[in-house]
Amino acid sequence: MENSWANECEDLEGVATGLQCHFKPDVFSFSLLLFFGSSLLALFLNNVRSTRFFTLRIREFIADFSLLITVLIMTAVNYWVALPIPCLKIPTSFKPTIERNWVVDPLDLERWWIPLACILPAVLFVVLIVMDQHVTTVMMNRKENKLRKGFGYHLDLLVCAVLTIISGILAIPLFLSATILSLTHMHLLRMESKITAPGERPVFLGLIPIPVLLGVFLYMGASCLISIERILLFFTPVKYQPDFSYLRLLPMKRIHLFTLTQIFFFCVLCVVNYVDVIEIFFPLTLILLIIGRKLLKYFFSEKELCILDDPLPPWKLLKKGAQREVAVDEELANTGLIRSIGLSSKETYIQ
């Protein structure tokens, strides 16, 4: 947006003075509007599912595609206002970011010890890929999802292995299973009608403003924090605490101690993940967290762990799916508790 009067004045060899002569739009303020507007709009569209507007099918459609609708609306607003908001930079060609060949020569090494030094990081990457793939598979194959076992049941692991080999040859980023996207895709497949999204050219991604994407990421992060109920108990007086079942069965000090333990494990995981020097040990940290969860039984009783967390089955029964539930039920019976199926905040315990 430029002032035409100022341009005409300069063309006539004049000098334009005043704040409005060389007006520059406030890109920062409009970026903040796009940022928070995207988060609030995505939150509103996601909550349409529980409202009384429209029919059930329309509400489900709006809630399932809330992020896509938000991006389209806010991108249209940015295009209509026509301010120079920074957008995504889409490369014109698909090639490595540095000048090299696609295929990496494994024999072109400056030091002979480099392959030996890469053995430990390679093992850690293998552990990370396998654990990430299996965690996603376990979350997808829960009984509540009622999936049907087909011929390509374990094809995803084979595809991931082949892509990992190709990524190593071409020296490109590894392919991992996207847990959140997989769960979202599975939820969308519950729709009775078949919806096929048409393919689009990647150039259209360059029209999406960066503040809109940051607002969508803010919404996704905030939506994950809604179910964190035990952290809110630190700041909630006893008089206004919700009627959760574990609050009636355990003292508040033990609940806070378990919550602080989980926060400590989470902070350790974040530090290892975001510090570049020790980021390579992230898969090993995941294994240590599993061991740490196993060691919690020496600091908390079985009753406390069953109330605050899911009980762990014995290691010898991990591979026996039919006997796993029996072991869990027996462990619950040993604690003197009967737990009904449901969410952690909605579970009821009978002593």
C-alpha positions in Angstrom: 0.0 0.0 0.0 1.6 3.2 -1.1 0.4 6.8 -1.0 -0.3 7.9 -4.6 -0.1 11.6 -3.6 3.4 11.2 -2.2 4.5 9.5 -5.4 3.1 12.3 -7.6 4.8 14.9 -5.3 8.2 13.2 -5.7 7.6 12.9 -9.5 7.3 16.7 -9.6 10.6 17.0 -7.8 8.9 17.9 -4.5 9.5 16.7 -1.0 6.7 14.8 0.8 6.5 15.6 4.5 4.2 14.2 7.2 3.5 10.8 8.7 0.8 9.9 6.2 2.9 10.7 3.1 4.9 7.5 3.3 2.4 5.2 5.0 3.6 1.7 5.8 1.0 -0.8 6.9 1.4 -2.4 10.3 2.3 -5.9 9.2 3.2 -7.0 12.8 -0.3 -6.1 14.2 -2.1 -7.8 11.3 0.1 -10.9 11.8 -1.0 -11.1 15.4 -4.6 -10.8 14.3 -4.1 -13.7 11.9 -2.2 -15.7 14.6 -4.8 -15.4 17.3 -7.7 -15.4 14.9 -6.7 -18.7 13.5 -6.4 -20.3 16.9 -9.8 -19.0 18.1 -11.6 -19.9 14.8 -10.1 -23.4 14.9 -11.3 -23.8 18.5 -14.8 -22.5 17.6 -15.2 -24.8 14.6 -14.0 -27.8 16.6 -16.6 -27.1 19.3 -19.4 -27.0 16.7 -19.7 -30.7 17.2 -21.3 -30.3 20.6 -23.7 -27.4 19.5 -27.2 -27.5 18.2 -26.5 -25.7 14.9 -27.1 -27.5 11.6 -27.6 -31.3 11.3 -25.4 -33.9 12.9 -23.6 -34.7 9.6 -22.8 -31.0 8.9 -21.5 -30.5 12.5 -19.3 -33.6 12.2 -17.9 -32.3 8.8 -17.1 -28.9 10.2 -15.4 -30.3 13.3 -13.4 -32.9 11.4 -12.1 -30.3 8.9 -11.9 -27.4 11.3 -8.2 -26.8 10.6 -8.6 -26.9 6.8 -11.5 -24.5 7.0 -9.6 -22.2 9.3 -6.6 -22.1 6.9 -8.8 -21.4 3.9 -10.7 -18.6 5.7 -7.7 -16.8 7.2 -5.8 -17.1 3.9 -8.7 -15.5 2.1 -8.7 -12.7 4.7 -5.0 -12.1 4.1 -5.5 -12.1 0.3 -8.4 -9.6 0.7 -6.5 -7.2 2.9 -3.5 -7.5 0.6 -0.8 -6.7 3.2 2.8 -8.0 2.6 2.5 -10.8 5.1 5.4 -13.4 4.9 4.2 -16.6 3.4 5.7 -20.1 2.9 8.5 -20.2 0.5 8.0 -23.2 -1.9 11.1 -24.2 -3.8 10.8 -24.3 -7.6 12.6 -27.6 -8.0 13.1 -30.7 -5.9 16.8 -31.1 -5.2 19.2 -31.3 -2.3 19.8 -28.1 -0.4 23.6 -28.4 -0.9 25.4 -28.9 -4.2 25.9 -32.7 -4.3 24.7 -35.8 -6.2 21.5 -37.5 -5.1 23.3 -40.8 -4.4 25.9 -40.6 -1.6 29.1 -42.4 -2.1 29.8 -44.4 1.1 33.5 -44.8 0.2 34.2 -41.0 -0.2 35.2 -40.4 3.4 37.8 -38.1 4.9 38.4 -40.3 8.0 38.5 -44.1 8.2 36.8 -44.1 11.7 33.7 -42.3 10.6 31.7 -45.5 9.8 32.7 -46.9 13.2 31.5 -43.7 15.0 28.2 -43.9 13.2 27.3 -47.4 14.6 25.9 -46.2 17.9 23.8 -43.3 16.4 22.5 -45.7 13.8 21.4 -48.2 16.5 19.7 -45.3 18.3 17.9 -44.3 15.2 16.7 -47.8 14.6 15.3 -47.9 18.1 13.6 -44.6 17.6 12.0 -45.7 14.3 10.8 -49.1 15.7 9.4 -47.6 18.9 7.7 -44.8 17.0 6.1 -47.2 14.6 5.0 -49.6 17.2 3.6 -46.9 19.5 1.5 -45.6 16.6 0.4 -49.2 15.8 -0.7 -49.9 19.3 -2.7 -46.6 19.5 -4.3 -47.4 16.2 -5.2 -51.0 17.0 -7.1 -50.3 20.2 -10.3 -52.2 20.7 -12.3 -48.9 20.8 -11.4 -48.2 17.2 -12.8 -51.6 16.0 -10.4 -51.9 13.1 -10.6 -54.8 10.6 -7.5 -56.8 10.0 -6.7 -56.9 6.3 -4.0 -58.3 4.0 -1.8 -55.2 4.5 -1.9 -55.3 8.3 1.9 -55.2 8.7 2.6 -53.6 5.3 3.3 -50.2 7.0 6.4 -51.5 8.8 7.7 -53.0 5.5 7.2 -49.7 3.7 8.9 -47.8 6.5 11.9 -50.1 6.3 12.2 -49.8 2.6 11.9 -46.0 2.8 14.6 -45.9 5.5 17.0 -47.7 3.2 16.3 -45.3 0.4 16.7 -42.3 2.7 20.1 -43.6 3.8 21.3 -44.0 0.2 20.0 -40.5 -0.8 21.0 -38.9 2.5 17.5 -37.4 3.0 15.4 -37.1 6.2 14.0 -40.4 7.5 10.4 -41.4 7.3 8.6 -42.0 10.6 5.0 -42.8 11.4 3.0 -39.7 12.1 1.0 -40.6 15.3 -1.3 -37.6 15.4 -2.0 -37.6 11.6 -2.6 -41.4 11.8 -5.2 -41.0 14.5 -6.8 -38.0 12.7 -7.0 -40.0 9.5 -8.5 -43.0 11.3 -11.1 -40.7 12.8 -12.0 -39.3 9.4 -12.5 -42.8 8.0 -15.4 -43.3 10.4 -17.5 -41.1 8.1 -20.1 -43.1 6.2 -19.8 -41.1 3.1 -16.7 -41.4 0.9 -14.8 -38.1 0.5 -11.8 -37.9 -1.8 -9.7 -34.8 -1.5 -8.6 -33.7 -5.0 -4.9 -33.3 -5.6 -3.5 -29.8 -5.5 -0.2 -28.4 -6.8 2.3 -27.5 -4.1 2.5 -23.9 -5.4 -0.8 -23.1 -3.6 1.0 -23.7 -0.2 2.8 -20.4 -0.9 -0.4 -18.5 -0.4 -0.8 -19.6 3.2 0.5 -16.8 5.6 3.0 -18.0 8.2 1.0 -16.4 11.1 -2.0 -18.6 10.1 0.1 -21.7 10.4 1.5 -20.6 13.7 -2.1 -19.9 14.9 -3.1 -23.5 13.9 -0.1 -24.9 15.7 -1.1 -22.8 18.8 -4.6 -24.3 18.7 -3.2 -27.9 18.3 -1.0 -27.3 21.3 -3.7 -25.8 23.4 -6.2 -28.5 22.6 -3.7 -31.1 23.9 -3.5 -29.3 27.2 -7.3 -29.4 27.9 -7.2 -32.9 29.4 -4.3 -32.1 31.8 -6.4 -32.1 34.9 -4.0 -33.0 37.7 -1.7 -30.1 36.9 -4.6 -27.7 37.4 -5.0 -29.2 40.9 -1.9 -27.3 42.0 -3.7 -24.0 41.5 -7.2 -25.1 42.5 -8.4 -24.7 46.1 -9.8 -27.7 47.8 -13.2 -26.1 47.9 -13.4 -25.8 44.1 -11.7 -29.0 43.1 -13.8 -31.2 40.7 -15.3 -34.4 41.9 -12.7 -36.9 40.5 -12.7 -40.4 41.8 -9.0 -40.5 42.6 -9.4 -37.4 44.8 -11.7 -39.4 47.1 -9.3 -42.4 47.3 -5.9 -40.9 47.6 -4.4 -38.0 49.7 -3.5 -34.9 47.8 0.2 -35.1 48.6 0.5 -38.5 46.9 -1.3 -37.2 43.8 0.9 -34.1 43.6 4.0 -36.3 44.1 3.0 -38.5 41.2 2.2 -35.5 39.0 5.6 -33.9 39.8 7.3 -37.2 38.8 5.5 -37.1 35.4 6.4 -33.5 34.9 10.1 -34.3 35.7 10.1 -37.2 33.1 8.5 -34.9 30.6 11.1 -32.1 31.1 13.9 -34.6 30.7 12.4 -35.7 27.4 12.1 -32.1 26.2 15.6 -31.3 27.2 17.1 -34.2 25.3 14.9 -33.5 22.3 15.7 -29.8 21.9 19.4 -29.7 22.9 21.4 -30.4 19.7 24.4 -31.9 21.6 22.4 -34.7 23.2 19.5 -35.0 20.8 21.0 -38.2 19.4 20.2 -40.0 22.7 16.5 -39.4 22.4 15.7 -43.1 21.6 17.8 -44.1 24.6 15.9 -41.7 26.8 12.6 -43.3 25.8 13.9 -46.6 27.0 15.0 -45.1 30.2 11.6 -43.6 30.7 10.1 -47.1 30.4 12.5 -48.3 33.0 11.6 -45.3 35.2 7.9 -46.1 35.0 8.7 -49.7 36.1 10.7 -48.4 39.1 7.7 -46.3 40.3 6.3 -49.4 42.0 9.0 -49.0 44.7 7.8 -45.4 45.5 4.0 -45.9 45.0 1.8 -48.7 46.0 -0.1 -50.9 43.5 -3.3 -49.2 44.5 -1.9 -45.7 43.8 -0.5 -46.7 40.5 -3.8 -48.4 39.4 -5.8 -45.3 40.3 -3.4 -42.7 38.8 -2.1 -44.7 35.9 -2.7 -47.8 33.9 -1.2 -50.9 35.5 1.7 -52.6 33.7 1.3 -56.3 32.9 4.1 -58.7 33.6 6.9 -58.8 30.9 6.2 -62.5 30.1 2.7 -61.7 29.1 3.4 -58.7 26.9 3.3 -60.9 23.8 0.2 -62.8 24.8 -2.7 -60.5 23.8 -5.4 -62.9 25.2 -3.8 -63.3 28.6 -2.8 -59.6 28.9 -6.2 -58.5 29.9 -6.5 -61.3 32.4 -3.2 -60.2 34.0 -4.4 -56.6 34.2 -7.7 -57.7 35.8 -5.8 -59.9 38.3 -3.6 -57.0 39.2 -6.6 -54.8 39.8 -8.1 -57.5 41.9 -5.0 -57.7 44.0 -5.3 -54.0 44.8 -8.8 -54.4 46.0 -10.2 -52.1 43.3 -12.8 -52.5 40.6 -12.4 -50.0 37.8 -15.0 -49.3 35.2 -14.0 -48.6 31.6 -13.7 -45.0 30.7 -11.5 -41.9 30.8 -9.1 -41.3 33.7 -11.2 -38.4 35.0 -14.5 -40.4 34.6 -13.3 -43.7 36.1 -15.0 -44.9 39.2 -13.3 -47.2 41.8 -15.1 -49.3 44.3 -13.1 -50.6 47.3 
